[in-house]
Amino acid sequence: MSKEVAVFVCSHVFEGARPILLVSRADGDWQMLCGGAHEETAVPQVVGLNHLLDRDPDLRALLDLPPEWEAERAGGGTRWERRPIE
């Protein structure tokens, strides 16, 4: 897979305030989120996958995540748990 892929991120991930703890492929789109609560007015941002891989190399373990699947972890550096999206 090419690293030049658009990823939707929450404001916390975009600002670097929280680590990525939830990765989703809902509808085939990549979403990398902190898993926390956000203000109702929060708007997702789009970032290139290559920038997120540079920031967190552990995301490379999820490059084969199929559409309609998600992966979650408890904290940075912990093991990813994969599951189909319900």
Secondary structure by P-SEA (a helix, b strand, c coil): ccccbbbbbccccccccccccbbbbcccbbbbcccccccccbbbbbbbaaaaaaacccccccccccccbbbbbcccccbbbbbccc
